[in-house]
Structures are given as structure tokens and as C-alpha cells.
């Protein structure tokens, strides 16, 4: 009951603008079940800052302790703001009977937990996008033709479906690479797929916003005609600071208009905490911890 009350409360406040006098939140990249690194990072942050912690999704999978990661973040209460990543959605799809576990998955501890239903419910109540009036948090990115108002409206469509009683049915048609380009006239499962793919999977696209799903390397490896989603000319979200993870080959990227948080923890890189100040001069890496290569 306490967990469900927390779900309702956090769902109700997720889109409220933050108080202009509150400290800038701290962004934390993809954890992916690496709870040892998360604990060490939180311990180092504890004497530094008590503000909100923004997690860029992919809390679970591939690392050794996905269940413990979920419990840690749930235990942070309203201090934790997290969006859904593609691995989090994969867990929901397994719980819904849509996906079979992959050889590289490390999700059995969650699925076998005595409170698995509550944990899955907590996860499916996470937003796809979070906006505080100055910063937008998503897992992977956004399409260049979407402004912030459009992004939030489209994300809300998915959030409503995931929180509804028919969420398992909804997940049956949510996955796949088609369509790979947005059209306003899209409806039904095709519309849902492109929204989810753009927000949780995008790295590269062309100048028209057509997504390339196979390329996962650094920006300088992009084939001709492709570019990182954030470098598309006239991107309509460019006036808002967009915070994201997902792209470990990109590494930490701090620019005036974007902050990329994924420093490759699950691959033996680092887990990083960055102050998400809207003034670029006030952004700094507060804490980094080394992550084990053993998965």
C-alpha cells in the first residue's frame, strides 16, 4: 500500500515546474543493475547535495543487481526522478509475457522477488519524459521536428497506456523498428512505436528525422547522411536543455543545449553525477565512481 501511494504521488507531481529558488537537480546516467557503483556514488553525494536526483533510465539489466537498484531508487522517495529506458521497457515486456529473457539479461531477481508485482507497477508508472520548466529529461533523445510541448504530449500517450489496466495488451505491439520516421497522421501501434523508439532508442538520424537503429558507435563513425539527433539543423527542442543517457559510446557530453550522462558504467566505465544547471558555467561533474568490468 505504501508503494502504491508513492506511485500516485510521484505520478501526480512529475510534470510540475520546480521552484525557481530550488537547487539544480543532479543527473545520473544509466545504472543498468550496477548497484555497487550506485551505492558508492550516492555515499559520495550525500554530504554534497540533498536536491533532486534525475536518473536517465535503464535502471536495470546487464549488471548483477537490478533488484537492489530498484529498491535503492524507490527508497529515495520523491527525491528520485527517473524516466523509462529501453531496458526498463524490456523488463515490462517480459513481465507482460511479450518478451522472452535474453541470454545477456540479468532480470530474474526482479521477476522472482516476492513483491515483483509492486516493483513492476512502480516501474510502469515512471514517465517517458520529465520536464521541470527549464530542463527536459529523456532516456535517449527526441526527434528534431518535435518541440517540448509535442514531446510531453506524445510521451503522455504512452504513459497513460502503460499505467492502464490493459498495459500488457499495449506492450504486445510496442516493439519493432517500423516506422522509423514520424508523421502526424500515424495512429495506433505504429504511432506508439515511433514515439517509444525516438525517446528510448535514438542515436543517429538523418536531416529529416529518419532514425537509424543499427549504428551505436561514436558520432565520428556515422555513415554519410546520418548525424546525432541533437545535431540536426533547426532541431525544435534546441532552446531547451535536453538531458539524456543511453549512448555509452558517446560518453559524457556537456554542451549548452544538451547533457549526455551515459559514461558506460555497465561496460567497465564510470557512473557519473553532474549538476544540471541551466547556466552552462555552473555545470560540473560532482562525483564519478569506477565501475567493475565483471557483469
C-alpha positions as CSV (number, residue, x, y, z in Angstrom):
1,X,0.0,0.0,0.0
2,X,2.8,2.4,0.8
3,X,4.4,1.7,-2.5
4,X,1.2,2.3,-4.4
5,X,0.6,5.6,-2.5
6,X,4.1,6.6,-3.6
7,X,3.2,5.8,-7.2
8,X,0.2,8.0,-7.2
9,X,2.0,10.9,-5.5
10,X,5.0,10.8,-7.9
11,X,2.8,10.4,-10.9
12,X,0.8,13.5,-9.9
13,X,3.8,15.7,-9.5
14,X,6.1,14.6,-12.3
15,X,5.2,17.4,-14.6
16,X,5.1,20.3,-12.1
17,X,7.6,23.0,-12.7
18,X,10.2,23.2,-10.0
19,X,10.5,26.2,-7.7
20,X,12.9,28.8,-9.2
21,X,14.8,29.0,-6.0
22,X,15.4,25.3,-5.7
23,X,18.9,23.9,-6.4
24,X,19.6,22.5,-9.8
25,X,19.0,18.7,-9.9
26,X,21.8,16.2,-10.2
27,X,21.8,14.0,-13.3
28,X,22.9,10.4,-13.1
29,X,23.5,8.2,-16.1
30,X,22.5,4.6,-17.0
31,X,22.9,2.3,-13.9
32,X,21.8,-1.0,-15.6
33,X,21.9,-3.1,-12.4
34,X,25.3,-1.9,-11.1
35,X,24.2,-1.3,-7.5
36,X,27.7,-1.3,-6.0
37,X,28.6,1.7,-8.2
38,X,25.3,3.4,-7.4
39,X,25.8,2.9,-3.6
40,X,29.3,4.4,-3.8
41,X,28.1,7.3,-5.9
42,X,25.2,8.1,-3.5
43,X,27.5,7.9,-0.5
44,X,29.8,10.4,-2.1
45,X,26.9,12.7,-3.0
46,X,25.3,12.6,0.5
47,X,27.5,15.3,2.1
48,X,27.5,17.4,-1.1
49,X,23.8,17.9,-2.1
50,X,20.3,17.0,-0.9
51,X,18.5,18.1,-4.1
52,X,16.6,16.0,-6.7
53,X,18.4,13.2,-8.4
54,X,17.5,12.7,-12.1
55,X,18.1,9.2,-13.4
56,X,18.2,8.9,-17.2
57,X,16.6,5.5,-17.4
58,X,17.9,2.0,-17.9
59,X,18.0,1.3,-14.2
60,X,18.1,-2.4,-14.8
61,X,19.6,-5.2,-16.9
62,X,23.1,-6.5,-17.8
63,X,24.6,-5.5,-14.4
64,X,24.5,-8.0,-11.5
65,X,22.0,-6.4,-9.1
66,X,18.9,-5.0,-10.8
67,X,16.6,-5.8,-8.0
68,X,18.7,-4.0,-5.5
69,X,19.0,-1.0,-7.8
70,X,15.2,-0.7,-7.9
71,X,14.9,-0.9,-4.2
72,X,17.6,1.8,-3.7
73,X,15.9,4.2,-6.0
74,X,12.4,3.5,-4.7
75,X,13.8,4.2,-1.2
76,X,14.9,7.6,-2.3
77,X,11.2,8.6,-2.4
78,X,10.3,11.8,-4.2
79,X,14.0,12.9,-4.4
80,X,14.4,10.4,-7.3
81,X,13.1,11.4,-10.7
82,X,13.6,8.7,-13.3
83,X,12.4,8.1,-16.9
84,X,11.9,4.8,-18.7
85,X,14.7,3.5,-20.8
86,X,14.7,0.7,-23.4
87,X,15.9,-1.9,-20.9
88,X,13.2,-0.9,-18.4
89,X,10.6,-1.4,-21.1
90,X,12.2,-4.7,-21.9
91,X,11.6,-5.8,-18.3
92,X,8.0,-4.7,-18.5
93,X,7.6,-6.7,-21.7
94,X,8.9,-9.8,-20.1
95,X,6.6,-9.3,-17.1
96,X,3.7,-8.9,-19.6
97,X,4.6,-12.1,-21.5
98,X,5.6,-10.3,-24.6
99,X,9.4,-10.8,-24.5
100,X,11.4,-13.9,-23.5
101,X,14.5,-13.2,-21.4
102,X,17.7,-12.9,-23.5
103,X,21.0,-14.7,-22.6
104,X,22.5,-11.4,-21.5
105,X,19.6,-10.4,-19.3
106,X,20.0,-10.1,-15.5
107,X,16.4,-9.6,-14.6
108,X,15.4,-12.9,-12.9
109,X,16.0,-11.5,-9.4
110,X,13.2,-8.9,-10.0
111,X,10.8,-11.3,-11.7
112,X,11.3,-13.8,-8.8
113,X,11.0,-11.3,-6.0
114,X,8.1,-11.8,-3.6
115,X,7.0,-8.2,-4.3
116,X,7.6,-8.4,-8.1
117,X,4.1,-7.1,-8.9
118,X,4.7,-4.0,-6.9
119,X,8.1,-3.4,-8.4
120,X,6.8,-3.8,-11.9
121,X,3.9,-1.4,-11.1
122,X,6.4,1.2,-9.8
123,X,8.4,0.9,-13.0
124,X,5.4,1.2,-15.3
125,X,4.4,4.4,-13.5
126,X,7.7,6.1,-14.4
127,X,7.3,8.8,-17.1
128,X,8.8,8.6,-20.5
129,X,9.8,12.3,-20.4
130,X,10.1,14.7,-17.4
131,X,10.2,18.5,-17.7
132,X,10.6,21.0,-14.9
133,X,10.1,24.1,-17.0
134,X,13.8,24.5,-17.8
135,X,15.2,21.0,-18.4
136,X,13.8,18.0,-20.3
137,X,14.9,14.5,-19.2
138,X,14.5,11.6,-21.6
139,X,16.4,8.3,-21.9
140,X,17.9,8.6,-25.4
141,X,16.7,11.7,-27.2
142,X,14.0,13.3,-29.3
143,X,13.1,13.7,-32.9
144,X,14.2,17.1,-34.4
145,X,10.7,18.0,-35.6
146,X,9.3,17.9,-32.0
147,X,9.2,20.8,-29.7
148,X,8.9,20.4,-25.9
149,X,5.1,20.7,-25.9
150,X,4.9,18.0,-28.5
151,X,7.3,15.7,-26.7
152,X,5.4,15.9,-23.5
153,X,2.1,15.3,-25.2
154,X,3.4,12.2,-27.1
155,X,5.1,10.8,-24.0
156,X,1.9,11.2,-22.1
157,X,0.1,9.0,-24.6
158,X,2.5,6.2,-23.8
159,X,2.4,6.8,-20.1
160,X,-1.4,6.6,-19.9
161,X,-1.3,3.3,-21.8
162,X,1.4,1.8,-19.5
163,X,-0.5,2.8,-16.4
164,X,-3.8,1.5,-17.6
165,X,-5.4,-1.9,-16.9
166,X,-4.7,-3.1,-20.4
167,X,-0.9,-2.3,-20.2
168,X,0.0,-5.9,-21.0
169,X,-2.0,-5.8,-24.2
170,X,-0.5,-2.5,-25.1
171,X,3.0,-3.9,-24.8
172,X,2.2,-6.7,-27.3
173,X,2.6,-4.3,-30.3
174,X,5.0,-1.7,-28.9
175,X,8.3,-3.2,-30.2
176,X,9.9,-3.1,-33.6
177,X,11.8,-0.7,-36.0
178,X,8.8,0.2,-38.2
179,X,8.0,3.1,-38.7
180,X,11.4,4.8,-38.5
181,X,10.0,8.3,-39.3
182,X,7.4,10.5,-37.7
183,X,4.2,11.5,-39.4
184,X,1.4,13.5,-37.7
185,X,-1.2,11.1,-39.2
186,X,0.3,8.0,-37.5
187,X,-2.2,6.1,-35.3
188,X,-2.4,3.1,-33.1
189,X,0.6,0.8,-32.6
190,X,2.7,2.4,-35.3
191,X,2.3,5.8,-33.6
192,X,3.2,4.3,-30.2
193,X,6.3,2.5,-31.6
194,X,7.9,5.6,-33.2
195,X,7.3,7.6,-30.0
196,X,8.9,5.0,-27.8
197,X,11.7,4.3,-30.3
198,X,12.6,8.0,-30.6
199,X,12.6,8.7,-26.9
200,X,14.3,5.5,-25.7
201,X,16.4,4.3,-28.6
202,X,17.5,7.1,-30.9
203,X,21.2,7.9,-31.5
204,X,21.5,8.7,-35.2
205,X,19.0,10.0,-37.7
206,X,19.1,12.0,-41.0
207,X,18.3,15.6,-41.5
208,X,14.6,14.7,-41.8
209,X,14.5,12.8,-38.6
210,X,14.5,9.2,-40.1
211,X,16.0,7.0,-37.3
212,X,18.9,4.7,-38.0
213,X,18.7,1.8,-35.4
214,X,21.9,-0.2,-36.2
215,X,24.6,2.4,-35.6
216,X,25.8,2.5,-32.0
217,X,29.3,4.0,-32.3
218,X,30.6,7.4,-31.6
219,X,29.4,10.4,-33.7
220,X,32.5,10.3,-35.9
221,X,31.5,6.8,-37.0
222,X,28.2,7.9,-38.6
223,X,27.7,6.9,-42.2
224,X,27.1,9.6,-44.8
225,X,23.8,11.4,-44.4
226,X,23.4,10.5,-40.7
227,X,24.2,12.6,-37.6
228,X,23.5,12.6,-33.9
229,X,19.9,13.5,-33.2
230,X,21.0,16.6,-31.3
231,X,23.0,18.0,-34.3
232,X,20.1,18.0,-36.8
233,X,19.8,21.6,-38.1
234,X,16.8,23.6,-36.8
235,X,16.0,21.0,-34.1
236,X,12.9,22.3,-32.5
237,X,13.9,21.4,-28.9
238,X,17.2,23.3,-29.2
239,X,16.1,26.1,-26.9
240,X,15.6,23.7,-24.0
241,X,18.3,21.9,-22.1
242,X,17.8,18.2,-23.0
243,X,19.3,15.7,-20.6
244,X,19.7,12.0,-21.7
245,X,21.7,8.8,-21.3
246,X,21.6,5.6,-23.5
247,X,24.7,6.3,-25.6
248,X,27.7,4.9,-23.9
249,X,30.0,5.3,-27.0
250,X,29.2,9.0,-26.8
251,X,30.4,9.2,-23.2
252,X,29.8,12.3,-21.1
253,X,28.9,15.2,-23.2
254,X,28.2,18.7,-21.7
255,X,27.1,21.4,-24.1
256,X,25.0,24.5,-23.8
257,X,21.9,22.7,-25.2
258,X,22.4,19.1,-24.1
259,X,23.9,16.9,-21.4
260,X,24.7,13.3,-22.2
261,X,25.0,11.3,-19.0
262,X,26.0,7.7,-20.0
263,X,29.6,7.1,-19.1
264,X,29.4,3.4,-19.7
265,X,29.1,2.1,-16.2
266,X,28.0,-1.5,-17.1
267,X,30.8,-1.7,-19.6
268,X,33.5,-1.0,-17.1
269,X,33.4,2.8,-17.4
270,X,32.2,5.2,-14.8
271,X,28.9,6.2,-13.1
272,X,28.8,10.0,-13.1
273,X,26.8,12.7,-11.3
274,X,26.5,16.1,-13.0
275,X,24.8,19.2,-11.8
276,X,22.1,20.1,-14.4
277,X,22.4,23.8,-14.1
278,X,20.7,25.8,-16.9
279,X,23.7,28.2,-16.8
280,X,26.5,26.3,-18.6
281,X,29.0,28.0,-16.4
282,X,27.5,26.3,-13.3
283,X,27.6,22.7,-14.6
284,X,30.2,20.5,-13.1
285,X,30.9,16.8,-12.6
286,X,30.2,16.4,-8.9
287,X,31.2,12.7,-8.5
288,X,32.4,9.9,-10.6
289,X,33.0,6.3,-9.5
290,X,34.7,3.5,-11.3
291,X,32.6,0.5,-12.4
292,X,33.6,-3.1,-12.5
293,X,34.1,-4.8,-15.9
294,X,32.7,-8.0,-14.3
295,X,29.0,-8.2,-15.3
